Amino acid sequence: MTNAIAPQPLRGVRIVDLTWMLASAGTTVILASLGAEVIRIEWPGHLDFTRRQLQARPKPPPLGPLKAPAAPKSMQAVPEANLSGLFSDRNAGKLGITLNMRAPEGLELFKKLVGISDIVIEGFRPNAMRSWGLDYETLKSIKSDIIYLQMAGFGSTGPYSGYASYGPTAQVMSGIGALTGLPEPHPPTMWNHSYMDVTPPFYGAMALMAALYYRNRTGKGQYIDQAQYEPGLFLSGTAVLEYSANGRRSTRVGNRSPYLDAAPHGIYRCAGEDNWIAIAVFNEQEWTALCREMGYPSWAGDSRFADMRNRLANLDLLDAHLEEWTKKREKYALMYQLQQAGVAAGAVQSPGDKFERDPQLKVRGFFVDLPHTRLGTWPHTRHFTPRLTRTPAHPGGITQRGAPCVGEDNNYVFSTLLGLSAEEIAAYEERGII
């Protein structure tokens, strides 16, 4: 399963992927983009939850209509499961097979696959693999140098280890939720996106590459225990350090400047629907420049705004006056105007802005079109963003496509890799094993 693309640093590394949802699946999508052969295992009776979310409208397949006789039965049985844009984003560049691991025969096939692989990764509760008789010691008996990454919500040890976790759960438990939102007495708020589903994958990928380096030097594999929620502590800024060093509790500041005096400092409405601009003024020179660009409105001469100390004492009134001016102006034009005047300002970009018009992302090739058997060709983000000159990453990995449909690569894995005959594969299908 190789294509004529630029050499990639993990070409030749095979990963058995038992990930679930977003955090653990994000780890292997990074490694797939670096050239690893990632084999995503699913079972139609218990498909990944993300396959049922954010379904996209199929485009005509790039290579002609899918011929049903050539597709695995599992792929034909659940066609709607192949339309999720979210699943496609988190599983691009991977191979996809179906395997019923609750059946003894399925477990035997899984063990054979482990025997020809380098890494096993999963995102279940800590006792799930153990209940199947697939703990690290068992995996190591199958392949002595296997690397096993377990990404449970709270790790495999401690009083919380048995709890299930999703991104929002991990986000709250990490303490991030207490730091986001308007100042008290307003309650804390959650970030709109689940950051604890997108941050842990980078730690997981880093740990696996370190383990591969160690194995290449020593010939020994290892077990990696990563908790989903722990990286969130590093997203809380200095809050943990502040408390551990000084005993002081961090508070929410909303859009106000938490450490440096700045007034005005916030997000202000602009012309049109849901358009905003960020403006920050840190000294009197910048305040004078802002007043000049506003045409020296009469309110700017109020003694309550005469200097930084007075402006900080009257921030709510200052924000109200400033927004009366910004809401009549287009956000990008105003951003450039203020920047040229020496005032820190930035248009608040929506996802549509980033995709449609951001010139920096276009030059950097952040979005890459990938074909998908059912969805056609769609843009995908580069999850591995560093640009390697000699071994460039590619979101399509060795497959050069988006995510696999359910069981799309059964024939390659079970026939080419494991050596099963067509008759054996058909028999396994009939018995509900693959």
N, C-alpha and C positions, 0 to 999 in steps of 0.2 A: 504494500500500500504506500507507494512513493510516487512523487511527481517531480518533474524537472524544474525545481525552484532553487533559489540560492541556498547554500549550505546553512544549516541551523545548528546551534550549539547542543541541542538535546536530541539530534537525529540518532536513532538507534536505541533510545531509552523507551521501554514499554511500561505503561501504567495501567493497572486494573483499577477502574474508577467506579466506586460504590457511593459516590457523593449524593447529596440530597439537598434540594432547594438551592440556595444561592451562595452561602459562604464557602462551603467545601467545594462546590462545583466551580467557583471562581478561581480556586487554586489550580485546578487542572486545566482550565481554559488558558491560563497564563503559560503553563508548561507546554500545552499543545501549540501555542503560538511560537514557541521556541523550538519546535520540531519533534517533541515527544509523540509517540504513538499512544494515544489515550483511548482505552476501550471502555466505553460507558455502558454499564450493565443496568438493565431495567427489567421489569416484569409487567405485562399489560394489566394484570389484576391489581397492581399497586404502583401506578405511575407517579412520577415526580409531580408534586403539586403545581409547579410552575408550568407544566404542560397544559394546565387548565386555565391559565391566566393570559390576558392580553393577546387574544387570538388576532392574527393579522389576516388580511384578505389575500388569498393566493394570487400570484402573478403567473403568467404562462411559464411552465418549466423551461429553463434555458436550453435544454437538450431534447426538447420534444416531450410529448405526454408520457407519463409514467405507465408502463405496461404492467398490469396487475399480475400476470403469470410470473414475471421476473422478481416480484417483490415478496419478501417473507410474509407468511400468513399473519404474523403479529402486526405487520405494517398495514395490512389490509383491514384488520379487525378494528383498529382504533384510528381511523383517518383524521378525526378532529384533533387528536393529541399531537399532530404534526404541524399545527398552525400557530403555535405560541411564539410570539416574538421574543418574550422574556426568556423562554427556554433556549431559543436559538442563540440569543446573545451570550448566555452563560455556558453554552456547550459547543460553540463554533470550533471547527477543526478537529472534533473528536469522532471516533468510530462509535457506532451504536449497536448493541446486541441485546437480545432478550434471553433471560435465564432464570428459571424458577429455583431459587436457592433454598426454598423450603422443602424441596424434594431431594432425597438422598442422591439420585442420579445427577441432579443439578449441582449439588455440592461437589460431586466428583469431577464434573466438568470444570467447575470453578477452580478446584485445586490444580487441575492440569494447566489451566491458564496461569495460575500463580507460578507454576513451575517454569514457565518461559518468560516471566516478567521481572521487572526491576523494582517496581513500587506498587504497593496496595494503599489506597486511600479511601476513607469512608467518613461520613458525617452523621452517624447514628448516635443514639445514647450509648454510653460505654459498655453496657452489658449485651448489646445486640449481637455483635460478632462472637462474643463468648458463648452466647446461647446456641449459636450454630456450630460450636466447636472450632471456631476460627480465630482464637486469640493469637498473640504474637508468637508464642512458643510453637503453636501448631503451624503457623505460616512459615516460621523459620525451619521447621522440620521438613517442609516441602521444598523450600529454596533457602539455603543456608545464609545467603547474603541479601535476603529480601529487606526492603525498607518499608516500614508500615507507619503511615500517618493517620492518627485518629483525631478528628476534629469534633469533639463534643462541645456542647454549649458552655459547660463549666469545667471541662477537663475530666480526667478519669479518676481523680482523687478529691477528697474533701466532702463536706456535708451537702453540697449542692450538686455533686457529680451525677446523681440520678435524675436530675430535672431536665426536661426538654427545653430547648431554647430556640427562639427565632431572633432575627435581627433586632426588632423593637425591644424584645425582652433583654437581650444582651446590652442594648444601648442604655436602658434604664439602670440595669444592675451595675454597669461600669461607672455610673455617676454623671454621664453626659447630660441626661435629662434635667438634672438639678441646676445646670448652668445655662440652659437655653430658655429664652423667653424674656418678657418685660420684667422690670424690677418689682420687688415685693411692694404692695400686697398681691400682685398678680401671681397666679400659679405658674409653675414651670411648664414648658411646652416641649413637645418632641420635635426633632428635626423631621421635615417632611419625608425625606428618604431614609432608608434603613442603612445607616453608615456602618453598622456592625455586620452587615452582609458584604460590604465591599472592601473593608480594611483588612480583616483576617486573611483573605486569600494571599496577600502579598507576603505576610509572615509565613504562611504555609509553604508558598513557593520557595521562599528564601531558605527555609529549614530543609526542604527536600533537596535543593541544589547543594547545600552544605553536606547533607548526608551522602549524596552521590559523590561528592569530592572525597569524603572520608572513605567511602567504599572503594573508590578507585585507587586510593593510597594503601588501604589495609586489607581489602578483600572482605570486609565485614559490613553487614547491614546494621540497622538499628530501628528502634521503636521511637516514634515521635508523638508526644502527647501535647496537643494544642487546644487551649480553651478559646472558644469564640469570643467571649466577652472581655478577656484580659487586654487585648490591644486597645480597647476603648479608653483605658486609663491614660494612654498616651495622647488621646484626642482631647483630653480635658485641660490642655494647656498647663498652667502652673498651679492648678487648684490643689493637687495632691502635694506638690512640693511646698506650697504656701502653708498648708495645714501641718505637714510633717515637720517643717522647719520653724514655723512661727506660731502654730496653733490657731491661725486665723482662718475663718470660713469664707470661701469665695461667694460672692453674690451675683445675681443676674443684673446686667446693665442694659439689656435690650440693644439698641443701635448706638448707644453712647460710647465714647472712648473709655475703656476700662483703666488704662495706665497713664496715658499722656493727656494733658489738658487740651481740649479741642472744642470749639464752639463757633459755628454750628458743626455738628457731626451726626450724620444720620442718612436715612433713605427718604427721598422726597418724590412726590407724585409728579409725573410729567404729562404732556398732552397725549390723548388717546386712551384706550382701555388697558388698564393694568400695566402702565409704563412707569418706570421709576429711575431715579438717578441717585448715586451716593456722592455726598459732598463732605469734605473735611477741611476745616480751617484751624491751623495750629499756632498762628502768630498774627501780629497786627498787620504785617505786610500783606499776608494772604487775605485778611479781612478787608483791607483797603482795596485790594484787587477785586474781590467779590463785589463790594459796594459799587466800584466803578463799572463792572459789567452789568450790574442791575440798574445803572443809571442814577445812582445815589438817591434811592427812595427816601422819603421823609422819615419813615420809621427807623431807618438805619442810624439817624442822628440822635435817637432817644438815648438818654443817659444810662438806661438799663443795658445798653449794648456798647457802652463807651470803651470797654477794655475786656480782656479775657475773663477776669474775675466777675465782672457784672454779667457778661453773657452766660457764663456757667450758672449763675444764680437765676437766670431767666430763660432757660433752654426751651421750655414748652412754648413760650410766647415767641421766641426767636424762630423756632421751627415752623410755627403757624404762619408768620410773616414770609419766611423764605419759600414755603410751599405755595403761597399765593402767586409767587413769581414763576417758580419752576413748572407749575401745572399747565402753564400756557405755552410751554416750549417742548420741542421734539427732543427726546433724550440724547440721541447721538450728536445732534448739532450742538446741544448745550454742553455735552461732555467735551467736545473739541474746543468750544469757545472758552470754557473755564480752564482747561489744561493749558491752552495757549497763553492765558492770563496768569498762569502760575498757581492756580487753585487745584488741589487734588479733587478729581471728579471722575466717576466712571458710570456709564450706563449699566443698569441692572439687566443682564441678558437672560432671556428665557431660553429653554432648550431649543425652541425654534430658531431663535437668533443664533445660537451656537452652531446649529446645523446648516442654516440657510445662508448666513452672511458673514460669519466670523472669518476674516482673512487669514489670521494666524493659523487656525486649525486646518484651513484648506492648504496652505503652503506646507504644513507639517504632515499632511496626509493622514489626519487623525481618523477619518472615516474611510473604510475600505469596502467596496462592493463584493459580496460573496454570493454564489449561487446556492439555492436550497431546493431539494427535490420537489417539494410541494409548494413552497412560497415564491419560487422564482428568485430573482436577484435583488438583494436588499443591502443597504449600508450597515456595516458593523464597526464598533469602536475598537481601537487598538488597546486592549487591556494591558499589554506590556508596552508602556510608552517610551522607554529609553530607545534611542536609535543606534543600533549596533552597525558599524560600517562593514565588517567582514561577514558577520553571521546575522543578518537582519531578521527580526521577528516578523511574523505575518499572522494575522488573526485567523486565517484559514488553515494554518498548520500544514501538515503533510497531505491533508485531504483537499485543501484549497476550496473549501465549501463552508456553509453554515453548519448548524447542528444536524446530527443524523435524525432521520425519522425512526420511529420505533422499530428496532430490529433490522435496520437497513443494511448492516454489515454482518449479518449472521453468516452468510456464505463464506466471506473472507476469513472470519475468525475461526469458525468451526471446521471449515474445510481446509483452507490454506495453512492456518496456524496450528490447529489441533489435529489435522489429518483425518477428519471424519469423512466417510463416503456419503454420497447423495442419499443412499438408502438409510444410512444411520441417522442423518439429519432429519429425513422425513419421519422416521420412527420416533425420534425425540419430539418432533412437532406434534405428532399424533397423540403422544402421551402427556403433552402439556409441560414438557421440560424446557424447550426453547421456542 
